[in-house]
């Protein structure tokens, strides 16, 4: 008999209102080789289903692990908060803003159209709005890392 389990947003980790019946397709599996946890049968990578870390083939030696009472599994969909956040970022970029993501802290965001970085990036790269444009940042130029490290607070960043 299937057990109903709480889910979470795979993008932000917030609790989801969705409950999923745990079946072999979405159960928790532990890789017998490296110990990595997989929720659901491992994804197809090339012609086979393999562990994302050690690439061990999925097979009979993979046994479903029991879910703890407190444990949740990833939802198939992102939450409404993330949907709204993504829509807001898409709108900002269409108006001339620029996407950014940090390689060090993994955060993402947008520089608004009137921000000097967005203006300069679009000018240098020849990408007028509404063309999508994104920048890879690091701890030296990431607004989140710099706010944390140096206490900067730039209200023009979204």
Buried (B, 14 or more C-beta within 10 A) or exposed (E): EEEEBBBBBBBEEEEBEBBBEBEEEBBBBBBEBEEBEBBBBBEEEEEEBBBEEEBBEBEEEBEEEEBEEEEBBBBEBBBEEBEEBEEEBBEBBEBBBBBBBBEEBEEBBBBBBEBEBBBEBBEEEEBEBEEEBBBEBEBEEBBBBBEEEEEEEEEEBB
